[in-house]
């Protein structure tokens, strides 16, 4: 049983006890709210390891932001090691000047990245494969093309769609799947 199912069962158990003891709905609401906050904090601590954060990744310290609870730049701040002497942060003065949506916002959810597409290329006829390869090299550059083809560099969902569009433009009707998929944060 995973942690989220255990957590939901605990919350349901607490609510059932409160109803049997005729505790007020107000108190049940506060208990539920407290459990949700703690479960969110536990989930964030267990899912984000600071060693995964890219070097120099800018952290946001604006706790008044309406998106603070779901922003990856905010969520990683509590997991910064105590012995880390220097951080990269987004200027608080700049953040205070923003009126609308912050363009530094990154959702704290994992995204499905693709890793490699050698299998797609192997299923194409030779002439069609050459056309696809030339198109991909011109879009990504030669060096990047070879890195993403082998899976050394992950492909974002936007890049995956672009590759599928290039394949379609080159006459590939059923491109197939990428070699592998990985769930990661979109830093």
C-alpha positions in Angstrom: 0.0 0.0 0.0 1.5 3.3 -1.0 1.8 6.4 1.2 -1.1 8.3 -0.4 -3.5 5.4 0.2 -2.4 5.1 3.8 -2.8 8.8 4.3 -6.3 8.8 2.9 -7.2 5.9 5.1 -5.9 7.7 8.2 -7.9 10.8 7.3 -11.1 8.7 6.8 -10.5 7.0 10.1 -10.1 10.3 12.0 -13.3 11.6 10.4 -15.3 8.4 11.3 -14.1 8.8 15.0 -15.1 12.4 15.1 -18.6 11.6 13.8 -19.1 8.8 16.3 -18.0 11.1 19.2 -20.3 13.8 17.8 -17.5 16.3 17.3 -18.5 19.5 15.5 -18.2 19.8 11.8 -15.9 22.8 12.3 -13.4 20.6 14.3 -13.6 17.9 11.7 -12.7 20.5 9.0 -9.7 21.7 11.0 -8.5 18.2 11.5 -8.9 17.4 7.8 -7.1 20.7 6.9 -4.2 19.9 9.3 -3.8 16.4 7.8 -3.8 17.7 4.3 -1.1 20.2 5.0 1.1 17.7 6.7 0.5 15.1 4.0 1.5 17.7 1.3 4.7 18.6 3.3 5.5 14.9 3.7 4.9 14.2 0.0 7.1 17.1 -1.1 9.9 16.0 1.2 9.9 12.5 0.0 9.6 13.3 -3.7 12.2 16.0 -4.1 15.8 15.3 -3.2 18.1 18.3 -3.4 20.7 16.3 -5.2 18.3 16.2 -8.2 18.2 20.0 -8.4 20.4 21.3 -11.2 23.4 23.4 -10.2 22.5 27.1 -9.9 18.8 26.5 -10.2 17.1 29.7 -9.1 15.0 29.4 -5.9 12.1 31.7 -5.1 11.5 33.0 -1.6 8.3 35.0 -2.2 5.9 33.3 0.2 3.1 35.7 -0.6 2.9 34.5 -4.2 -0.5 33.0 -5.0 1.3 30.1 -6.8 3.8 29.5 -4.0 2.3 26.2 -2.9 2.6 24.6 -6.4 5.8 26.3 -7.7 8.8 24.0 -7.9 11.1 27.0 -7.2 9.3 27.5 -3.8 8.9 23.8 -3.0 12.6 23.0 -3.1 13.5 25.8 -0.7 12.8 23.8 2.5 15.0 20.9 1.3 18.1 23.0 0.7 20.9 21.5 2.9 21.9 23.5 5.9 25.6 23.4 5.0 25.0 25.0 1.5 26.6 28.5 1.8 25.5 30.1 -1.5 22.2 29.9 -3.3 20.9 31.3 -6.5 17.6 33.1 -5.8 15.2 35.2 -7.9 15.5 38.9 -6.8 12.8 39.7 -4.1 12.7 43.3 -5.4 12.0 42.0 -8.9 9.3 39.6 -7.6 7.6 42.5 -5.7 7.4 44.5 -8.9 5.5 41.7 -10.7 1.7 42.3 -11.1 0.6 39.4 -13.2 1.8 35.8 -13.6 5.4 35.1 -12.8 7.3 33.8 -15.8 9.7 32.0 -13.5 6.8 29.7 -12.3 7.5 26.0 -12.7 4.8 23.5 -11.7 5.9 21.1 -9.0 4.7 18.0 -10.9 6.6 15.4 -12.8 6.5 15.5 -16.5 6.8 12.5 -18.9 10.2 12.9 -20.8 11.2 10.6 -23.6 14.6 9.0 -23.9 15.9 8.0 -27.3 14.2 7.1 -30.6 16.4 4.6 -32.3 13.5 2.2 -32.4 11.4 4.6 -34.4 14.2 5.1 -37.0 14.8 1.4 -37.3 11.2 0.8 -38.4 11.5 3.2 -41.3 12.5 2.4 -44.9 16.0 3.6 -45.5 15.2 6.6 -47.8 12.5 7.8 -45.5 14.8 7.5 -42.5 17.4 9.6 -44.3 14.8 12.4 -44.9 13.7 12.2 -41.2 17.3 12.3 -40.0 18.2 15.3 -42.1 15.1 17.2 -40.9 15.8 16.4 -37.3 19.5 17.4 -37.6 18.4 20.8 -39.1 16.0 21.4 -36.3 18.1 20.2 -33.3 21.7 20.6 -34.7 23.9 17.7 -35.5 25.4 17.2 -32.0 22.0 17.5 -30.2 20.4 15.1 -32.7 22.9 12.3 -31.9 22.5 12.9 -28.1 18.7 12.8 -28.2 18.6 9.8 -30.6 20.7 7.7 -28.2 18.8 9.0 -25.1 21.8 10.9 -23.6 19.5 13.9 -23.4 15.9 13.7 -22.4 13.1 15.1 -24.7 10.5 17.4 -23.2 6.9 16.9 -24.2 7.2 19.9 -26.5 10.2 18.3 -28.2 8.4 15.0 -28.5 5.5 16.6 -30.3 8.0 18.4 -32.6 9.7 15.1 -33.5 6.3 13.5 -34.2 5.4 16.5 -36.4 8.6 16.1 -38.4 8.0 12.4 -38.8 4.4 13.1 -40.0 5.7 15.8 -42.5 8.2 13.2 -43.8 5.4 10.8 -44.6 5.5 8.5 -41.5 1.9 7.6 -40.6 2.6 5.3 -37.6 5.8 6.5 -35.9 5.6 4.3 -32.9 6.8 4.9 -29.4 10.1 6.5 -28.1 12.6 4.1 -26.7 11.8 4.8 -23.0 9.9 7.3 -20.9 11.0 8.9 -17.6 8.9 10.9 -15.1 11.0 13.9 -14.0 10.5 17.5 -12.8 10.7 20.1 -15.6 13.5 22.2 -14.1 
